[in-house]
Amino acid sequence: MSKLVKVALATVAGFAAGVLMAPKSGKETRADIKAKAEDAKELAAEKAEQVKQAAKEGAASVKKGVHSVEREAKGMAKSAKNSGKLMRDEAERLADEAKTRGGRVAADGKRAGKAVKADVKRNLK
């Protein structure tokens, strides 16, 4: 049992004992009990409304937080997607450049090989 419930029960028990032990007539005692019960009912209704309002505010806060996280996650996903596209495009550009340079190196090697072959033939004659 929670501490709050224990305190509430002890308060009610103390009140009941005080009312029953008071030197009043039955009619006065019943009127006092009725008045205190109505006060307790009003207080309980106020507390229930406060709890309800706090729950509403808490739910709204959580909802706002969820939307914020969702927006941030979508932004990060979009950024990652864009970065992936940029990386892919750069990789394709580098691959094309490597192919072009490789072709030049091969052509230069071929020319150099022909030149060496021609020099060797000339020197061996």
Phi and psi in degrees as GROMACS dihedral restraints (atoms count N, CA, C in turn):
[ dihedral_restraints ]
;  ai    aj    ak    al  type     phi  dphi    fc
    3     4     5     6     1   -73.4    20    10
    4     5     6     7     1   160.1    20    10
    6     7     8     9     1   -61.9    20    10
    7     8     9    10     1   -40.0    20    10
    9    10    11    12     1   -62.3    20    10
   10    11    12    13     1   -43.1    20    10
   12    13    14    15     1   -64.4    20    10
   13    14    15    16     1   -41.1    20    10
   15    16    17    18     1   -62.1    20    10
   16    17    18    19     1   -43.0    20    10
   18    19    20    21     1   -63.9    20    10
   19    20    21    22     1   -43.4    20    10
   21    22    23    24     1   -61.9    20    10
   22    23    24    25     1   -44.7    20    10
   24    25    26    27     1   -64.3    20    10
   25    26    27    28     1   -40.7    20    10
   27    28    29    30     1   -64.9    20    10
   28    29    30    31     1   -38.0    20    10
   30    31    32    33     1   -64.3    20    10
   31    32    33    34     1   -46.0    20    10
   33    34    35    36     1   -63.0    20    10
   34    35    36    37     1   -43.4    20    10
   36    37    38    39     1   -64.4    20    10
   37    38    39    40     1   -41.7    20    10
   39    40    41    42     1   -64.2    20    10
   40    41    42    43     1   -41.2    20    10
   42    43    44    45     1   -63.1    20    10
   43    44    45    46     1   -47.6    20    10
   45    46    47    48     1   -60.3    20    10
   46    47    48    49     1   -43.2    20    10
   48    49    50    51     1   -63.7    20    10
   49    50    51    52     1   -40.7    20    10
   51    52    53    54     1   -65.4    20    10
   52    53    54    55     1   -41.5    20    10
   54    55    56    57     1   -67.7    20    10
   55    56    57    58     1   -42.8    20    10
   57    58    59    60     1   -69.8    20    10
   58    59    60    61     1   -28.3    20    10
   60    61    62    63     1   -89.3    20    10
   61    62    63    64     1   -13.2    20    10
   63    64    65    66     1   -67.3    20    10
   64    65    66    67     1   145.1    20    10
   66    67    68    69     1   -83.4    20    10
   67    68    69    70     1    70.6    20    10
   69    70    71    72     1  -124.6    20    10
   70    71    72    73     1   164.9    20    10
   72    73    74    75     1   -73.9    20    10
   73    74    75    76     1   163.6    20    10
   75    76    77    78     1   -59.6    20    10
   76    77    78    79     1   -39.6    20    10
   78    79    80    81     1   -63.9    20    10
   79    80    81    82     1   -45.2    20    10
   81    82    83    84     1   -65.0    20    10
   82    83    84    85     1   -41.5    20    10
   84    85    86    87     1   -62.0    20    10
   85    86    87    88     1   -45.8    20    10
   87    88    89    90     1   -62.2    20    10
   88    89    90    91     1   -39.4    20    10
   90    91    92    93     1   -64.3    20    10
   91    92    93    94     1   -42.6    20    10
   93    94    95    96     1   -62.9    20    10
   94    95    96    97     1   -44.5    20    10
   96    97    98    99     1   -62.0    20    10
   97    98    99   100     1   -43.2    20    10
   99   100   101   102     1   -62.5    20    10
  100   101   102   103     1   -44.1    20    10
  102   103   104   105     1   -63.9    20    10
  103   104   105   106     1   -43.6    20    10
  105   106   107   108     1   -67.3    20    10
  106   107   108   109     1   -36.9    20    10
  108   109   110   111     1   -64.6    20    10
  109   110   111   112     1   -41.2    20    10
  111   112   113   114     1   -65.3    20    10
  112   113   114   115     1   -41.1    20    10
  114   115   116   117     1   -60.6    20    10
  115   116   117   118     1   -44.5    20    10
  117   118   119   120     1   -64.2    20    10
  118   119   120   121     1   -38.7    20    10
  120   121   122   123     1   -64.1    20    10
  121   122   123   124     1   -43.9    20    10
  123   124   125   126     1   -64.0    20    10
  124   125   126   127     1   -42.8    20    10
  126   127   128   129     1   -63.3    20    10
  127   128   129   130     1   -41.8    20    10
  129   130   131   132     1   -63.2    20    10
  130   131   132   133     1   -40.6    20    10
  132   133   134   135     1   -64.0    20    10
  133   134   135   136     1   -42.0    20    10
  135   136   137   138     1   -61.6    20    10
  136   137   138   139     1   -45.7    20    10
  138   139   140   141     1   -64.8    20    10
  139   140   141   142     1   -39.0    20    10
  141   142   143   144     1   -62.9    20    10
  142   143   144   145     1   -40.9    20    10
  144   145   146   147     1   -66.0    20    10
  145   146   147   148     1   -39.5    20    10
  147   148   149   150     1   -63.6    20    10
  148   149   150   151     1   -42.2    20    10
  150   151   152   153     1   -63.8    20    10
  151   152   153   154     1   -42.9    20    10
  153   154   155   156     1   -60.5    20    10
  154   155   156   157     1   -45.4    20    10
  156   157   158   159     1   -65.0    20    10
  157   158   159   160     1   -42.2    20    10
  159   160   161   162     1   -62.6    20    10
  160   161   162   163     1   -39.4    20    10
  162   163   164   165     1   -65.1    20    10
  163   164   165   166     1   -41.4    20    10
  165   166   167   168     1   -60.7    20    10
  166   167   168   169     1   -47.3    20    10
  168   169   170   171     1   -64.0    20    10
  169   170   171   172     1   -40.2    20    10
  171   172   173   174     1   -63.2    20    10
  172   173   174   175     1   -43.0    20    10
  174   175   176   177     1   -64.3    20    10
  175   176   177   178     1   -40.7    20    10
  177   178   179   180     1   -64.1    20    10
  178   179   180   181     1   -40.0    20    10
  180   181   182   183     1   -64.9    20    10
  181   182   183   184     1   -43.3    20    10
  183   184   185   186     1   -63.6    20    10
  184   185   186   187     1   -43.0    20    10
  186   187   188   189     1   -61.5    20    10
  187   188   189   190     1   -43.7    20    10
  189   190   191   192     1   -62.1    20    10
  190   191   192   193     1   -42.0    20    10
  192   193   194   195     1   -63.0    20    10
  193   194   195   196     1   -40.6    20    10
  195   196   197   198     1   -63.4    20    10
  196   197   198   199     1   -43.8    20    10
  198   199   200   201     1   -63.1    20    10
  199   200   201   202     1   -39.6    20    10
  201   202   203   204     1   -63.6    20    10
  202   203   204   205     1   -45.2    20    10
  204   205   206   207     1   -64.5    20    10
  205   206   207   208     1   -41.0    20    10
  207   208   209   210     1   -61.6    20    10
  208   209   210   211     1   -45.7    20    10
  210   211   212   213     1   -59.9    20    10
  211   212   213   214     1   -45.2    20    10
  213   214   215   216     1   -63.4    20    10
  214   215   216   217     1   -42.6    20    10
  216   217   218   219     1   -64.5    20    10
  217   218   219   220     1   -41.9    20    10
  219   220   221   222     1   -63.0    20    10
  220   221   222   223     1   -41.6    20    10
  222   223   224   225     1   -61.9    20    10
  223   224   225   226     1   -42.4    20    10
  225   226   227   228     1   -65.5    20    10
  226   227   228   229     1   -40.4    20    10
  228   229   230   231     1   -63.6    20    10
  229   230   231   232     1   -42.8    20    10
  231   232   233   234     1   -63.5    20    10
  232   233   234   235     1   -43.6    20    10
  234   235   236   237     1   -62.1    20    10
  235   236   237   238     1   -42.9    20    10
  237   238   239   240     1   -64.0    20    10
  238   239   240   241     1   -40.9    20    10
  240   241   242   243     1   -62.8    20    10
  241   242   243   244     1   -46.2    20    10
  243   244   245   246     1   -62.1    20    10
  244   245   246   247     1   -41.7    20    10
  246   247   248   249     1   -62.7    20    10
  247   248   249   250     1   -40.2    20    10
  249   250   251   252     1   -61.8    20    10
  250   251   252   253     1   -42.2    20    10
  252   253   254   255     1   -63.7    20    10
  253   254   255   256     1   -44.4    20    10
  255   256   257   258     1   -61.0    20    10
  256   257   258   259     1   -42.7    20    10
  258   259   260   261     1   -64.5    20    10
  259   260   261   262     1   -41.6    20    10
  261   262   263   264     1   -62.3    20    10
  262   263   264   265     1   -46.0    20    10
  264   265   266   267     1   -62.3    20    10
  265   266   267   268     1   -42.0    20    10
  267   268   269   270     1   -66.3    20    10
  268   269   270   271     1   -39.6    20    10
  270   271   272   273     1   -63.3    20    10
  271   272   273   274     1   -41.2    20    10
  273   274   275   276     1   -64.3    20    10
  274   275   276   277     1   -41.8    20    10
  276   277   278   279     1   -63.2    20    10
  277   278   279   280     1   -43.1    20    10
  279   280   281   282     1   -66.5    20    10
  280   281   282   283     1   -36.7    20    10
  282   283   284   285     1   -64.6    20    10
  283   284   285   286     1   -43.1    20    10
  285   286   287   288     1   -62.7    20    10
  286   287   288   289     1   -42.5    20    10
  288   289   290   291     1   -63.9    20    10
  289   290   291   292     1   -41.7    20    10
  291   292   293   294     1   -63.7    20    10
  292   293   294   295     1   -39.4    20    10
  294   295   296   297     1   -63.5    20    10
  295   296   297   298     1   -45.4    20    10
  297   298   299   300     1   -62.4    20    10
  298   299   300   301     1   -47.5    20    10
  300   301   302   303     1   -65.5    20    10
  301   302   303   304     1   -38.1    20    10
  303   304   305   306     1   -61.8    20    10
  304   305   306   307     1   -39.7    20    10
  306   307   308   309     1   -63.2    20    10
  307   308   309   310     1   -41.2    20    10
  309   310   311   312     1   -64.2    20    10
  310   311   312   313     1   -43.4    20    10
  312   313   314   315     1   -63.0    20    10
  313   314   315   316     1   -42.5    20    10
  315   316   317   318     1   -63.1    20    10
  316   317   318   319     1   -42.9    20    10
  318   319   320   321     1   -64.6    20    10
  319   320   321   322     1   -43.2    20    10
  321   322   323   324     1   -61.7    20    10
  322   323   324   325     1   -40.5    20    10
  324   325   326   327     1   -64.7    20    10
  325   326   327   328     1   -40.2    20    10
  327   328   329   330     1   -64.0    20    10
  328   329   330   331     1   -45.6    20    10
  330   331   332   333     1   -62.7    20    10
  331   332   333   334     1   -42.2    20    10
  333   334   335   336     1   -64.4    20    10
  334   335   336   337     1   -39.6    20    10
  336   337   338   339     1   -63.5    20    10
  337   338   339   340     1   -41.3    20    10
  339   340   341   342     1   -65.5    20    10
  340   341   342   343     1   -39.4    20    10
  342   343   344   345     1   -65.0    20    10
  343   344   345   346     1   -42.5    20    10
  345   346   347   348     1   -63.4    20    10
  346   347   348   349     1   -43.2    20    10
  348   349   350   351     1   -61.0    20    10
  349   350   351   352     1   -44.1    20    10
  351   352   353   354     1   -64.7    20    10
  352   353   354   355     1   -41.1    20    10
  354   355   356   357     1   -63.9    20    10
  355   356   357   358     1   -41.0    20    10
  357   358   359   360     1   -63.8    20    10
  358   359   360   361     1   -44.0    20    10
  360   361   362   363     1   -62.4    20    10
  361   362   363   364     1   -42.7    20    10
  363   364   365   366     1   -66.2    20    10
  364   365   366   367     1   -38.8    20    10
  366   367   368   369     1   -77.2    20    10
  367   368   369   370     1   -22.5    20    10
  369   370   371   372     1   -88.3    20    10
  370   371   372   373     1    -7.0    20    10
